[in-house]
Amino acid sequence: MRLFALLIVLTIFLDPVNTKAATITNFGGQIVGMITCTCNVIPSWVLYVRDVRYQAPLPLVYYTGVTILHKMYQPRPAVNSLGNYVPGAGICLIYSGNSCFTLPSIGYMFNLGTSMSIGK
């Protein structure tokens, strides 16, 4: 089931027939928040990264098994992070009452590297 869901996500985001290349944007900063996407088929979270360029939280979707996670393997609040994301892609669905709604995000994380401990 997970493999099937992963193939669907990869087909949507990495369509080989589409001639447009996906734009990848870099980010870096401290993870300041995290929300679980309870309705997504693939376990995923929206991580809020306080980007050093904008000094504002960037809502980015982290997909387990799709996002390439590098050392120190800690996608959690209070650690520093560095990576890149695909703008405009990435969906986080959250259960509310008897249906699911979409949590806004600016893209999904393609690569994510984290620090070993809490950054100051």
C-alpha positions as CSV (number, residue, x, y, z in Angstrom):
1,M,0.0,0.0,0.0
2,R,2.8,2.4,0.9
3,L,4.6,1.6,-2.3
4,F,1.5,2.3,-4.3
5,A,1.0,5.7,-2.5
6,L,4.7,6.6,-3.1
7,L,4.3,5.8,-6.8
8,I,1.3,8.1,-7.0
9,V,3.1,11.0,-5.4
10,L,6.2,10.5,-7.5
11,T,4.0,10.4,-10.7
12,I,2.2,13.6,-9.7
13,F,5.4,15.6,-8.8
14,L,8.0,14.0,-11.1
15,D,6.0,13.6,-14.3
16,P,8.5,12.6,-17.0
17,V,6.1,13.6,-19.8
18,N,6.0,17.2,-18.6
19,T,8.6,19.2,-20.4
20,K,8.8,21.9,-17.7
21,A,11.5,21.4,-15.2
22,A,10.5,21.7,-11.6
23,T,12.0,24.7,-9.8
24,I,13.9,23.8,-6.6
25,T,14.4,26.5,-4.0
26,N,16.9,26.4,-1.1
27,F,16.0,27.2,2.5
28,G,17.8,27.2,5.8
29,G,16.9,28.0,9.4
30,Q,15.4,26.7,12.6
31,I,12.3,24.5,12.6
32,V,9.9,26.4,14.8
33,G,6.7,24.2,14.5
34,M,5.3,21.0,13.2
35,I,1.8,19.8,12.4
36,T,0.9,16.2,11.5
37,C,-1.1,15.7,8.3
38,T,-3.7,13.2,9.6
39,C,-5.6,12.5,6.3
40,N,-2.6,12.0,4.0
41,V,-1.9,8.4,2.8
42,I,1.8,8.8,3.2
43,P,2.9,9.8,6.8
44,S,3.7,13.5,6.5
45,W,4.0,16.7,8.4
46,V,4.1,20.5,7.8
47,L,7.3,21.8,9.2
48,Y,7.5,25.5,9.8
49,V,11.1,26.7,9.1
50,R,12.1,30.2,10.1
51,D,14.2,30.9,7.0
52,V,17.3,33.1,7.5
53,R,16.6,35.1,4.4
54,Y,13.0,36.1,5.2
55,Q,13.0,35.8,9.0
56,A,9.5,34.3,8.6
57,P,8.2,30.8,9.0
58,L,8.0,28.8,5.7
59,P,5.3,26.1,5.8
60,L,6.9,23.1,4.0
61,V,5.5,19.6,3.7
62,Y,7.8,16.7,4.8
63,Y,6.8,13.3,3.3
64,T,8.2,10.2,4.9
65,G,10.0,8.1,2.3
66,V,9.8,10.9,-0.4
67,T,11.8,13.7,1.3
68,I,15.5,12.7,1.3
69,L,16.6,13.0,5.0
70,H,20.3,13.6,5.7
71,K,22.3,13.6,8.9
72,M,21.4,14.1,11.8
73,Y,17.9,12.6,10.9
74,Q,15.9,14.9,13.2
75,P,13.0,16.6,11.5
76,R,11.6,18.1,14.7
77,P,11.1,21.6,16.2
78,A,14.1,23.5,17.7
79,V,16.8,22.0,15.4
80,N,18.5,23.9,12.6
81,S,17.8,22.7,9.1
82,L,19.1,23.1,5.6
83,G,17.6,21.8,2.3
84,N,15.6,22.5,-0.7
85,Y,11.9,22.4,-1.7
86,V,9.7,22.3,-4.7
87,P,7.4,25.4,-4.7
88,G,3.7,25.0,-5.2
89,A,3.8,21.2,-4.7
90,G,2.9,19.4,-1.5
91,I,-0.5,18.8,0.1
92,C,-1.3,18.4,3.8
93,L,-4.8,17.2,4.7
94,I,-6.0,17.4,8.3
95,Y,-9.1,15.7,9.7
96,S,-11.7,18.1,11.1
97,G,-15.1,16.8,12.2
98,N,-16.3,14.5,9.5
99,S,-14.1,15.7,6.6
100,C,-10.5,16.7,5.8
101,F,-9.3,20.2,4.9
102,T,-6.0,21.4,3.3
103,L,-3.4,23.1,5.4
104,P,-1.7,25.8,3.4
105,S,2.0,25.2,2.4
106,I,4.4,26.7,0.0
107,G,5.9,23.4,-1.3
108,Y,7.3,20.0,-0.3
109,M,10.8,19.3,1.0
110,F,12.9,17.5,-1.5
111,N,16.1,17.3,0.7
112,L,16.4,18.0,4.4
113,G,19.4,18.0,6.6
114,T,19.2,18.8,10.3
115,S,21.6,19.7,13.1
116,M,22.4,17.4,16.0
117,S,20.9,19.4,18.7
118,I,18.8,22.5,19.5
119,G,20.1,25.5,17.7
120,K,20.4,28.9,19.4
